[in-house]
Amino acid sequence: MTVILTACTMRKRFSPDVLLNARTITAGTTHSVGEDWRDRVRRAEPQVLASDLYAGRSMAEAKAAARAIGAKLTIASAGLGLVPADMKIPSYNLTVSPGSADSILRKLPPGANAYDWWMEVFSSRQAEAVSTVLQGNSQALLLVSLPHSYLRMLTPLLISLSTANAGRLRIMTASTKVDLAPALKPFLLPYDERLDGPDSPIPGTIGDYAPRALRHFVSNVLLDNPQGNIADHAASVRSRQLEWRIPERKTGKRVGDQEVLKLLRDNWAMANGSSTKLLRVFRDEMNIACEQGRFARLAAIVRNEVATR
């Protein structure tokens, strides 16, 4: 069976278990923090299927792609490792994004990075479960739809699964210029900024770029040519983008963090807390320039404020 590997989202549909807020963990060595977190996860009560916990367009696109081809959806979670979408899990607040109050990097010693933390939450058993699904069919693909940070974090895992050696790997991320390991680089599908242009059938924001590329690939390339090799699939992606125009980049006005926070609070209810809608309002209606990572960090602050009211 084909496996789709996507990333978790910061937005969750259920309040976190009281045990599982990264901000409450005592700082220490990477291993001691990992032991504390793993113990909390073991004691937490699973609440909901992983596929129903994570909110936002990114997860919706990944789920739609999995349904379209009957693939096994697996979610890379900074709090839980590799999680099958049909597994029941607790809700939690933990991220490897440095700007969040629940960034686990705040609790690790200087020099520790996201990969160090990933090795604390990821287990070989999780990798074996993915490998077993892929081995059930010699034609099954591993479709990887991840942002840069997760792609870097999971590179050793992707190489170890050996799908690259068999030509069964397809990678979608937000840029064809990302620095990939040599073993993975041939399998990066050549989606580019035209995916967000005026002719794209599936435009959006940089935050949901990879899952949108996944959805387009599954619906328009893979279903048309399920037996194609990476060269066939890459050529089809290039062909379909040929007549798409590059989006016109508007230069928005720059504002400080405090003003962004105020605007987020003022418009939060109107957008029902949707970061995607709020970012579109900022860029399209207010003509405010706000880099995606910065926007996500500030939106997380407001989301936490709303959740604790």
C-alpha positions in Angstrom: 0.0 0.0 0.0 1.2 3.5 -0.8 2.1 5.6 2.2 1.6 9.4 2.5 3.8 11.1 5.0 2.7 14.5 6.1 3.4 16.9 9.0 1.2 17.7 12.0 -0.3 21.1 12.4 -0.1 23.6 15.2 -3.9 24.0 15.2 -5.8 21.2 17.0 -9.5 20.6 17.4 -9.3 19.5 21.0 -7.8 21.2 24.0 -4.5 19.7 25.1 -4.2 17.2 27.9 -3.2 19.0 31.0 0.0 16.9 31.1 1.0 17.7 27.6 2.0 21.4 27.4 5.6 21.7 26.6 5.9 25.0 28.5 5.4 23.1 31.8 8.4 20.8 31.3 11.5 21.5 33.4 14.5 22.3 31.2 17.4 19.8 31.3 19.4 17.6 29.0 17.8 16.4 25.8 17.4 12.9 27.2 15.9 14.1 30.5 13.4 16.3 28.8 12.6 13.4 26.4 12.1 11.0 29.4 9.8 13.5 31.0 7.7 14.0 27.9 7.5 10.3 27.1 6.3 9.6 30.6 3.6 12.3 30.2 2.5 10.8 26.9 2.2 7.3 28.5 0.0 8.7 31.3 -2.2 10.9 29.0 -5.6 9.5 27.9 -5.9 9.1 24.1 -8.8 11.3 23.0 -9.3 11.2 19.2 -8.0 9.8 16.0 -4.9 11.6 14.8 -6.7 12.4 11.5 -9.4 14.3 13.4 -7.1 16.1 15.9 -5.1 18.3 13.5 -7.0 21.2 11.9 -6.3 23.4 8.9 -6.0 23.1 5.2 -2.7 21.2 5.2 -4.3 18.2 6.9 -7.5 18.4 4.8 -5.5 18.2 1.6 -3.4 15.3 2.8 -6.5 13.4 3.9 -8.2 14.1 0.6 -5.1 12.8 -1.3 -5.0 9.6 0.8 -8.7 8.9 0.1 -8.2 9.4 -3.6 -5.7 6.6 -3.9 -6.5 4.5 -0.8 -3.1 5.3 0.7 -2.1 4.9 4.3 -1.8 8.4 5.9 1.0 8.8 8.5 1.7 12.0 10.3 5.1 13.2 11.5 4.4 14.7 14.9 7.0 16.7 17.0 5.3 15.4 20.1 4.6 11.8 19.2 6.9 10.7 16.3 5.3 8.9 13.4 1.6 8.5 14.0 -0.9 6.6 11.8 -3.9 8.8 11.0 -6.2 6.1 12.3 -4.5 5.9 15.7 -6.2 7.4 18.7 -3.9 9.9 20.4 -4.0 12.6 23.1 -4.1 16.3 22.3 -0.9 18.2 23.1 0.9 21.5 22.8 4.5 20.9 21.6 6.4 22.3 18.6 9.9 22.6 17.3 9.2 26.1 16.0 11.4 28.4 18.1 9.0 31.3 18.4 6.2 29.4 20.3 5.8 29.3 24.1 5.4 25.6 23.7 8.6 25.1 21.7 10.4 22.2 23.1 13.7 23.8 22.0 13.3 26.2 24.9 13.8 23.3 27.3 16.8 21.7 25.6 20.4 22.7 26.2 22.2 25.2 23.9 23.1 23.6 20.6 20.4 21.0 20.7 18.2 21.1 17.5 15.0 19.7 16.1 16.6 16.5 15.0 18.0 15.8 18.5 14.4 16.1 19.8 13.0 14.0 17.0 15.2 11.1 18.1 13.6 11.4 21.6 10.0 11.0 20.3 10.6 8.7 17.3 11.0 5.0 17.7 12.4 2.3 15.4 9.0 0.5 15.9 7.3 3.4 14.2 9.7 3.2 11.2 9.1 -0.6 11.0 5.4 -0.1 10.8 5.7 2.2 7.8 8.2 -0.1 6.2 5.8 -3.1 6.6 3.0 -1.3 4.9 5.3 -0.4 1.9 6.7 -3.9 1.7 3.2 -5.3 1.2 3.3 -4.1 -2.4 6.4 -3.8 -4.6 4.7 -1.0 -6.6 3.7 1.0 -3.5 5.1 4.6 -3.3 6.2 6.7 -0.3 4.7 10.1 -1.0 6.4 12.7 1.3 4.7 16.0 1.8 6.6 18.0 4.3 7.8 21.6 5.1 11.6 22.2 4.9 12.1 21.8 8.7 10.4 18.4 8.9 12.1 17.2 5.7 15.5 18.0 7.2 14.5 16.4 10.5 13.3 13.2 8.8 16.0 12.8 6.2 17.8 9.9 7.9 14.5 8.1 8.3 13.6 8.6 4.6 16.9 7.2 3.5 16.6 4.2 5.8 13.3 3.2 4.3 15.1 2.3 1.1 12.3 3.5 -1.1 14.7 5.8 -2.8 16.9 2.9 -3.9 13.8 1.2 -5.4 12.7 4.4 -7.1 9.5 4.5 -5.1 9.9 7.8 -3.4 8.2 11.1 -4.3 8.9 14.3 -2.4 6.9 17.5 -2.3 8.0 20.6 -0.4 7.8 24.3 -0.7 10.9 24.9 -2.9 12.9 23.0 -5.5 15.9 24.8 -4.1 15.8 23.0 -0.7 19.1 21.4 0.3 18.3 17.7 0.1 20.6 14.8 0.8 22.0 13.4 -2.5 20.1 10.2 -2.0 16.8 12.1 -1.9 17.3 14.9 -4.4 16.4 12.9 -7.6 12.9 12.3 -6.1 11.9 15.9 -5.5 9.0 16.7 -7.8 9.6 20.0 -9.6 6.6 22.0 -8.3 7.5 25.7 -8.1 5.9 29.1 -7.3 3.5 28.7 -10.2 1.4 26.5 -7.9 0.3 29.7 -6.3 -0.1 31.7 -9.5 -3.4 32.9 -11.1 -3.7 29.8 -13.3 -3.1 27.2 -10.6 -6.1 25.0 -9.8 -5.0 24.8 -6.2 -3.5 28.1 -4.9 -2.9 28.8 -1.2 -0.3 29.9 1.3 3.3 28.8 1.8 2.2 27.0 5.0 0.0 24.5 3.0 2.2 24.4 -0.1 3.5 20.8 0.3 0.1 19.2 0.9 -1.4 21.2 -2.0 1.4 19.9 -4.3 0.6 16.4 -2.9 -3.1 16.7 -3.7 -2.3 18.0 -7.2 0.2 15.2 -7.9 -2.2 12.5 -6.7 -5.2 13.8 -8.6 -3.6 14.9 -11.8 -0.4 12.9 -12.3 -0.4 9.7 -10.2 -4.0 8.7 -11.1 -3.2 9.2 -14.8 0.0 7.2 -14.6 0.2 5.0 -11.5 3.0 2.9 -13.0 5.2 5.8 -14.0 8.7 6.2 -12.8 10.1 9.4 -11.2 11.2 10.7 -14.6 7.7 10.2 -16.0 6.1 11.9 -13.0 8.5 14.8 -12.9 7.9 15.4 -16.7 4.2 15.4 -16.1 4.5 17.9 -13.3 6.6 20.2 -15.5 4.2 19.8 -18.4 1.1 20.8 -16.3 2.9 23.9 -15.0 4.0 25.1 -18.5 1.1 27.5 -19.1 0.7 28.6 -15.5 1.8 32.1 -14.8 4.1 33.1 -11.9 2.1 35.0 -9.2 2.5 38.7 -9.1 4.3 39.6 -5.8 2.8 42.6 -4.0 5.0 44.6 -1.7 3.0 45.0 1.5 3.7 47.5 4.3 5.8 46.3 7.2 4.4 46.4 10.7 5.9 45.4 14.1 5.0 42.4 16.1 2.8 44.3 18.5 0.6 45.7 15.7 0.4 42.3 14.1 -0.8 40.8 17.5 -3.4 43.6 17.8 -4.7 42.9 14.3 -4.8 39.2 15.0 -6.8 39.7 18.2 -9.2 42.1 16.5 -9.9 39.8 13.6 -9.7 36.4 15.4 -13.4 35.8 15.8 -14.2 37.0 12.3 -11.9 34.3 10.8 -12.9 31.8 13.5 -9.3 31.4 14.4 -8.2 30.2 11.0 -4.6 31.1 10.3 -5.0 30.6 6.6 -8.0 33.1 6.5 -6.2 35.6 8.6 -3.1 35.5 6.5 -5.1 36.1 3.4 -6.9 39.0 5.1 -3.5 40.5 6.1 -2.0 40.1 2.6 -5.0 40.7 0.3 -7.2 43.1 2.3 -4.8 45.0 4.6 -1.7 44.8 2.3 0.5 43.9 5.2 3.7 42.0 4.6 4.2 39.2 7.2 6.5 36.3 6.6 4.8 32.9 7.0 7.0 31.7 10.0 6.6 35.0 11.8 2.9 35.0 11.2 2.5 31.5 12.5 4.5 32.4 15.6 2.4 35.4 16.4 -0.9 33.5 15.6 0.2 30.8 18.1 0.5 33.4 20.8 -3.1 34.7 20.2 -4.4 31.1 19.9 -2.9 30.3 23.3 -4.5 33.5 24.7 -7.9 32.5 23.3 -7.6 28.9 24.6 -6.8 30.0 28.2 -9.7 32.5 28.5 
